[in-house]
Amino acid sequence: MNKDTLYLSIAKYASSKETALYFREGRMSFSTFLSRIDKMADTLYGLGVRKESVVSLLAPNVPESIIALYALSKIGATMSLLHPLLPREVLRESLKETRSTHFLILDVLFENYADIKDLPEQTYFLSAYPDLNPIIRRGFRILYRKQLRKVDPSRYLYRLYDGKKDFPINEDADRGSLLLRSGGTTGKSKTVICTEHGINFVTDQSEKILCFPCKGHSMIGVLPIFHGFGLAMGIHAPLANEAASALMISYSGKEIVRKIRQNRLNVLLTIPYMVDKLMKTKGFSGKKLKNLLSTFIGADKPEERLFESFDERMKKEGSVNRLLEGYGLTETITVNFVNTLKENRIGSVGKALTGVRLRIAKDEDLDKDIGPNAIGTIMISSTSVCLGYLNTPEDKQPFHYDKDGTKWLVTGDVGYYDEDGFLFFKNRERDVYKIAGYNVFPSEIEQVSNSHEDILSSAAIFISNPQHPYMVLYCLAKEGKDEKELRKSLRRYLSDRLIRYSVPEQIVFLKEFPRTDIGKIDRNRLKKMWLERQS
């Protein structure tokens, strides 16, 4: 098992001319990549980043954000990796919770957060600018002049290098140096403490997962680095195996098709709505699909028809590529179970990776596995399991310990395994849904809505549309309020406090809620009311 840090896992390729990153139409060799990481580490060290520092990083997958990640690993700082669309209030809470000493943010996103009064004094800017071609560079500052108006040019990291610094390279991969936000196993947002060793857990098994050598191939890096699967498999796994990560700021079917045709993209890591969109993208057909060798899908539960239509197209074009489902949580950093080209079963989330132990148990007896084909709580034991939740008492951690001291993650998910060891995920015990791969909690939406001064009560309903899942919010408003104006006000209020996927697509005002026989809000009736309204 590779117990190197993220940085040390790739430092051995410092003289390699193989491609490390594809971005837009450009490419970066490993030698250039490592040189820039070393310069970034020197820059950050010169700005006071040390092993005891906590650095929050909010950026999509541009080269500088990936370079910063490895530079922080080299120094040994703790990294809090944040969603690029994090709401303002959630960012404030996260910076406070993690006690961040430094804040790195993509320049074009800063406009959304610039007026937060308690941002760390040590706030610096990452940018896509250094990695754009000269023609696009010329128009960059004009195109983004509104987003860049509050950016202090003297705080761009790429301008602050002032020479090599002498500091010891971090070699400790077992400390909790990665902080990732999660819904937690109880449905309430948590900050998960992970290790760099845990990231390498899946990196070491990349070729077993892919069923072909990594070197010379490229995986897509579109899921942001705050996403455990995106970080471990889309970014670090190829780089640690001298392969390339094809970076994308946001999902683009056209760009994916272009990179496949250029043979710059061989492995897709995706979620159901992306596959749906890709299947409809012009050009996602023809013999060039032979360049695509594997596609792994996770986050949302895919429908069986998606596997059928995707695999049928691959077969038609002579591609070995298939749609393969896996399973993992932020608490395990990345996938622990996965279907492969050699071993797969539609409907399952695959078999356990080497080193992963599975137990299906009943809540009243977590020490006992109930055997194959019996439905119960999914429990996982592996070295990739997180260290726990930040600032959380021991009795609130998601772990169970056997009498011999074996540590198990109690996932809060329900499923079973068959006689051959394939795991079948059924549902989550907690009230949580997935939209675009992000956890959405009705209870969180309702709590924020109810804090609005003109809202008396709320009920958030998930609408499971295969092409476009979304939330509907039903509200009771104070008497005499203009619904049109209140709807605008409430939407702004929610947008400032919720990730955009949690912001309800529709807000409906009622005079009273339908109730069950015992007086609870009848959510099934509300969903039925909405569906009837749409028909």
Secondary structure, DSSP 8 states (H G I E B T S, - for coil): -----HHHHHHTTTT--SEEEEETTEEEEHHHHHHHHHHHHHHHHHTT--TT-EEEEE--S-HHHHHHHHHHHHHT-EEEEE-TT--HHHHHHHHHHHT-SEEEEEGGGGGGTTT-TT--SEEEEE-SGGGS-HHHHHHHHHHTHHHHTT--GGGBGGG---S----------SS--EEEEE-TTTSS-EEEEE-HHHHHHHHTTHHHHHTS--TT-EEEE-S-TTSHHIIIIIIIHHHHTT-EEEE-SS--HHHHHHHHHTT---EEEE-HHHHHHHHTSTT--SGGGGG--EEEE-SS---HHHHHHHHHHHHHTT----EEEEEE-GGGSSEEEE--SSS--TTS--EE-TT-EEEEEBTTBTTS---TT--EEEEEESTTS--EETT--GGGSSEEE-TT--EEEEEEEEEEE-TT--EEEEEESSS-EEETTEEE-HHHHHHHHHTSTTEEEEEEEEE--SS--EEEEEEEE-TT--HHHHHHHHHHHHHTTS-GGGS-SEEEE-SS--B-TTS-B-HHHHHHHHHHHH-
